């Protein structure tokens, strides 16, 4: 931080009298980015006003440099394990933090998938700034929301941003400008969502085999026997 301040002071002293706004944040590799333009995603940043600076020139990372290949492997692994589209997970991370594992929002959301402290605790995420832990927890939470809203991606994303209570209050994407813009941005980055797979009901019933009760399970209800639906899965 002292080095950054020193650079800004030198810049201010070397240009014509004026003022400029400087923005800084950490990229996905933990490197400090300094720019005269604010970041365009939802990630956190620090703002500095530099008096007597007519112009400040800085270079931001080129597109595609902010996401290490190792993160793609984690995303693929966790998304596949939870049955969530990897492209959707990548889009959520891009919009939430721009792949900055150290991002912290003004509301206290943390890490790549911007987990709130209470959500992180519920999901067993001990260190929300650890990329693999954060992605595991974020994907698990996204899976919960997709299940809650019958694989409706729009509602799941709205709940990820505004909370399930807001979605259930309105029975749709809440009429909040931020949430509606968030849903559109994530879907634009992720691309078309594949259609949901058909749901299969699993039935449970008891049969007597050699005089002993035996529990049976099947995706088809038995004929002439009372069966209880115990689970629903997607093939």
N, C-alpha and C positions, 0 to 999 in steps of 0.2 A: 504493500500500500504506500510506503514512503517513497519507493521508486516511482510509482505512478504519479504521486503528487509532484515529485521533482520534475518529471517529464512535462507535466502540465504547466508548471511554473516557467520552465524554459520555453515552452511553446508560446506562452502568453507574453513573454518578454521579447520574443523574436519577430513578432508580426505587428502590423499596424494596429492602432488603438481601435478596439471594438470589443464585442463579447461573443462567446460561443458556448453551446451546450455540448458537453461530452458525456458519452454513455459507456459503461463498462459492464461486463458479465463474464462468466466462465463458460467455455464451450464444453462439449461432451468429453473432451480429453483433459479437462481441468485447466486449460490454458486461458490466460486473461485476454479478453478481446476489448479493445478500446476503439470507439468509433464516434464520428460526429452525427451519426444517425441512430435512432433507437432500434432495438431488435424488433422484428415484425411478428414474432410469435408471442405466446402468453408467458414466456419465462421471465424471471426476475432480473433486474438490473439496477445499477447504481448510477445516479446522475450527478454530474459536476458542472457548475457554471464557471467558465474561465473568463475573467474580465480582460479586456485589452487584447483579445484574440480575434483577428479578422477571419482567420481560416485555420482549421485543424484538419490535417489529412491523416487518415488511418486506414488500415486494410483489415477487412473482416474475412473469415475463412471462406474459401470457395465452396459452392454448393457440393454436397456429397462428402465433404471432409469431416463433418461433425459426428459421424456415426461409425465407430469402430466395428470391424467385421465380427468381433467377439459378441457384440450386442445382438447382431442378427441371429447368431447361433442360439443365444439364450431365448430370444423371442420365438424362434421356430420351435424350440424344445417345449417351452411353457405353453405356447398357444396350442400346439398339437396335443399336449397332455390334457388341456382343459377343453378341447374342442372349439376353440375360438380362432377366427381367421387371423393369421399372422399379419396380413396387411392392415387389418383393423387395429391390431395392437400397435403396429408401427405408426399408424396415423394418430392414435391417441397420444403416444409419446411425443411425436413431432409437435402436435398442437399444445400439449400440456407443458413441455419443458424444452423443446427443440433439442432433445437428446443430451441435456445437461444433467448429469447425475447429482449435482450439488444444488439444483434449483430449489428455491424456497419462495412460495407465493406470499402475498400480503396477508393472506388468511391462515398461513401456517402449513399449507400443503407442501410435501417434501418429495424430492427425488424425481426420477424419470417420469413416473406415472402420477406424480403429485398426490401422494397418499396423505390424507389427514391423519393426525396422531391417533385418534380413536380407531379409525379404520385399520391403520397399520397394526395396532395392538390386537384387534379382533382377528386379523389374518395371520398373526404370529410373526410379523415382520419386526425383527429386533433392530435392524439398522436400515432405515428407509433410504439412506444414501449409498447403500451397497447395490450396484446395478442389478445383480441376479436376484437378491432378496426383494427389491422393489418391483421388478418385473413379475416375479412369481406372485406377489401379493396383489399387484394391480390386475393381472390376468385373472386370478381367482375371483376378485371382486367384480370384474367385468362379466365373468361367467355367471356369477350369482344374479347380476342384473338382467342378463339375457334370459336366464331361466325364469326370473320373476315376471318378465314381460313377454313370455312366449316367443323368444327369439326376435322380438321387434327391436331392431338395432337403433332406430331413432329414439325410442323411449329409454332404452338402456343407456345411450349416450347422454340423454337429457338428465337421467338420474345420476350418472357419473359426475355431471357438472353441477347440478342444482340440488341433488339429493332425491331419494325415492319419495319422500313426503311431498315435495313439490309436484312431482309427476302424478301422484295419486290424488292430489288435491284438484288438479284440473282434468285428469283422465287423458292427458295428451302432453305433448311438449309444452312446458310452461310458457306463458307469454312474456318471458323475460328476454330482452334484447340480447344479453350476453349468452344465455343458454341457446337461443335459436341460432345465433351466429356460430356458436361452438359446434353444434350438431352439423351444420352445413359445412364448416371447415373440415371437420374430421371425415365426413363422408366424401368430400371432394378429394382429400388426400388418399383415402383408402380405396376409392374407386367403387364400382358396383358391388353390392353385397350379394353373395350367392343365395339362392332361395333356401329356406329352412328345410331340413330333412324331415320326412314324415315321422310322426311320433308313434311309438309302439307301447302298448300297455302290457305290463307283466301281471299275470294272475297267480294266485296262490290258493291251494286247496289241500285237503287231507284225503288220503286213501288208506284202506286197510290192506296190508300185504302180509300174508301168513298170520293174520290176527293182530298185527302190530300197525299202529298209525304211522304213516309215512307222508312227509310234506312234499308236495309237488309244485313246480313252477313251470309256466309256459306263457308264450305270447298269444296263445289261443285258449279261450275259456273251454273247459270240459263240458261235454253234454250230460245233462241230467244230474250234475253235481254243483252245489253252491260254491262259487269261487270268489275270492276277494282280490280286487285290484290293489296291488301293493307298490307299484312303481311305474314310471313312464320314462322311456328312453328314446333316444334318436339313433337310428341305424347309421 
